[in-house]
């Protein structure tokens, strides 16, 4: 029998993601669908205008504070929210001091999610090369993820030895 625990905050109807949304220190990889300004009830109970990020996955929106918005800019190299659409982020928690106490906060991780690729097509393109010039051209056309894939690198080295 699995021993799962329920965070008390999950028992309330919170409209947005919070640190309580992630269990046992897990991280989520989410794809940005868009951002918008919304009126949100703040901790004081007053309405505040906040930046909210929505995701393609089935997840609640996330209120983006300046720290998290800056991290998306850093990870994806652009301050323009329109250019964030379709980009993936890794969401996790970290301990922060806020309002005089240490608490868990929802944070955008400082790295892009690891991309799993199927190397089959890249390997086939490399293995179809007839000479080194053609292989150099194919290699330049591959994505960084394809070029860094162990199987693709092995195929390139094998083919290079075979052609040379």
SELODREN-271722 format. One record per residue (C-alpha): residue number from 0; x, y, z; residue in one letter. Coordinates in Angstrom, 3 decimals. Example, Ala and Ser with C-alpha at 12.3 -4.5 7.8 and 13.67 -1.06 7.14 Angstrom:
residues 2
i	east	north	up	aa
0	12.300	-4.500	7.800	a
1	13.670	-1.060	7.140	s
This chain:
residues 164
i	east	north	up	aa
0	0.000	0.000	0.000	x
1	1.390	3.353	-1.038	x
2	1.854	5.893	1.723	x
3	0.740	9.192	0.188	x
4	0.269	12.387	2.104	x
5	-2.037	15.276	1.289	x
6	-0.870	18.880	1.678	x
7	-3.583	20.877	3.435	x
8	-3.475	23.586	0.769	x
9	-4.635	21.099	-1.871	x
10	-7.899	20.824	0.059	x
11	-8.776	24.441	-0.773	x
12	-9.937	25.820	-4.090	x
13	-6.847	27.741	-5.127	x
14	-7.134	29.109	-8.658	x
15	-3.397	29.091	-9.367	x
16	-0.444	26.768	-8.978	x
17	1.541	26.996	-5.762	x
18	4.436	25.179	-4.113	x
19	1.863	22.774	-2.650	x
20	1.022	21.624	-6.211	x
21	4.320	19.742	-6.458	x
22	4.655	16.731	-4.184	x
23	7.817	15.407	-2.559	x
24	10.162	17.808	-4.312	x
25	9.113	16.713	-7.801	x
26	9.628	18.959	-10.830	x
27	7.149	19.505	-13.643	x
28	7.988	20.271	-17.241	x
29	5.335	22.548	-18.716	x
30	4.866	24.260	-22.088	x
31	3.899	27.931	-22.059	x
32	0.581	28.593	-23.795	x
33	0.551	32.321	-23.064	x
34	0.598	35.046	-20.441	x
35	-1.849	37.771	-19.507	x
36	-2.550	40.397	-16.872	x
37	-5.337	39.412	-14.463	x
38	-6.883	40.803	-11.332	x
39	-6.010	38.417	-8.506	x
40	-6.917	38.446	-4.816	x
41	-3.694	39.130	-2.916	x
42	-2.751	37.894	0.541	x
43	-4.358	41.005	2.001	x
44	-7.649	40.167	0.267	x
45	-7.373	43.123	-2.114	x
46	-7.437	42.763	-5.889	x
47	-4.021	43.116	-7.528	x
48	-3.039	43.136	-11.175	x
49	-0.733	40.151	-11.720	x
50	1.005	38.480	-14.632	x
51	-0.391	34.955	-15.059	x
52	1.181	32.234	-17.188	x
53	-0.948	29.450	-18.681	x
54	0.263	26.099	-19.962	x
55	-0.637	23.684	-22.746	x
56	-0.680	20.826	-20.253	x
57	-3.631	20.287	-17.944	x
58	-2.386	22.544	-15.163	x
59	-3.688	25.620	-13.419	x
60	-2.219	28.983	-14.326	x
61	0.771	30.309	-12.412	x
62	1.117	33.837	-11.097	x
63	4.520	34.985	-12.360	x
64	6.376	37.152	-9.905	x
65	9.407	39.115	-11.133	x
66	11.814	36.366	-10.050	x
67	10.070	33.708	-12.160	x
68	9.506	36.020	-15.146	x
69	13.218	36.941	-15.141	x
70	14.122	33.250	-15.007	x
71	12.003	32.484	-18.085	x
72	13.789	35.376	-19.829	x
73	17.176	33.952	-18.778	x
74	16.382	30.355	-19.746	x
75	14.870	31.238	-23.131	x
76	16.920	34.332	-23.975	x
77	14.088	36.764	-24.579	x
78	12.149	39.257	-22.455	x
79	9.186	39.184	-24.857	x
80	6.254	37.138	-23.575	x
81	5.028	36.500	-27.123	x
82	8.284	34.617	-27.762	x
83	7.739	32.426	-24.676	x
84	4.751	30.697	-26.285	x
85	5.577	27.061	-27.035	x
86	8.717	27.147	-24.841	x
87	9.105	24.648	-22.038	x
88	10.048	25.398	-18.456	x
89	10.885	23.222	-15.488	x
90	8.870	24.094	-12.402	x
91	10.049	23.199	-8.907	x
92	10.086	24.478	-5.353	x
93	12.729	26.077	-3.179	x
94	12.871	27.472	0.322	x
95	12.636	31.273	0.511	x
96	12.260	33.797	3.279	x
97	9.123	35.872	2.821	x
98	7.118	37.944	5.249	x
99	9.497	37.024	8.073	x
100	9.268	33.252	7.690	x
101	10.840	30.498	5.615	x
102	8.423	28.843	3.231	x
103	8.326	26.833	0.014	x
104	8.012	28.878	-3.168	x
105	7.188	27.836	-6.703	x
106	10.201	28.557	-8.908	x
107	11.178	28.264	-12.547	x
108	14.386	26.220	-12.700	x
109	17.476	27.853	-14.244	x
110	17.675	25.360	-17.113	x
111	15.689	24.081	-20.061	x
112	14.131	20.645	-19.770	x
113	16.174	17.800	-21.173	x
114	14.992	16.964	-24.672	x
115	14.660	13.302	-25.578	x
116	15.165	12.786	-29.289	x
117	14.708	9.869	-31.634	x
118	18.089	9.634	-33.383	x
119	16.831	7.319	-36.163	x
120	16.381	9.986	-38.862	x
121	19.658	11.754	-38.082	x
122	21.572	8.452	-38.211	x
123	19.931	7.523	-41.522	x
124	20.918	10.893	-43.012	x
125	24.523	10.459	-41.849	x
126	24.748	6.888	-43.113	x
127	23.476	7.940	-46.559	x
128	26.424	10.301	-47.092	x
129	28.818	9.399	-49.892	x
130	31.707	11.704	-48.949	x
131	33.000	13.954	-46.150	x
132	31.697	17.175	-47.742	x
133	28.169	15.763	-47.829	x
134	28.513	14.560	-44.219	x
135	29.672	18.041	-43.084	x
136	26.599	19.554	-44.749	x
137	24.254	17.045	-43.084	x
138	25.979	17.574	-39.720	x
139	25.440	21.355	-39.887	x
140	21.728	20.802	-40.580	x
141	21.223	18.670	-37.437	x
142	19.944	20.278	-34.252	x
143	22.233	20.661	-31.234	x
144	20.257	17.931	-29.463	x
145	20.824	15.571	-32.397	x
146	24.547	16.411	-32.578	x
147	24.943	15.755	-28.850	x
148	23.127	12.409	-28.955	x
149	25.503	9.506	-28.234	x
150	24.061	7.267	-30.965	x
151	24.291	10.017	-33.586	x
152	27.896	10.796	-32.590	x
153	28.805	7.110	-32.869	x
154	27.179	6.871	-36.324	x
155	29.052	10.005	-37.437	x
156	32.408	8.653	-36.259	x
157	31.801	5.243	-37.836	x
158	30.735	6.786	-41.127	x
159	33.653	9.225	-41.087	x
160	36.080	6.275	-40.720	x
161	34.288	4.380	-43.478	x
162	34.308	7.288	-45.972	x
163	37.826	8.575	-45.218	x
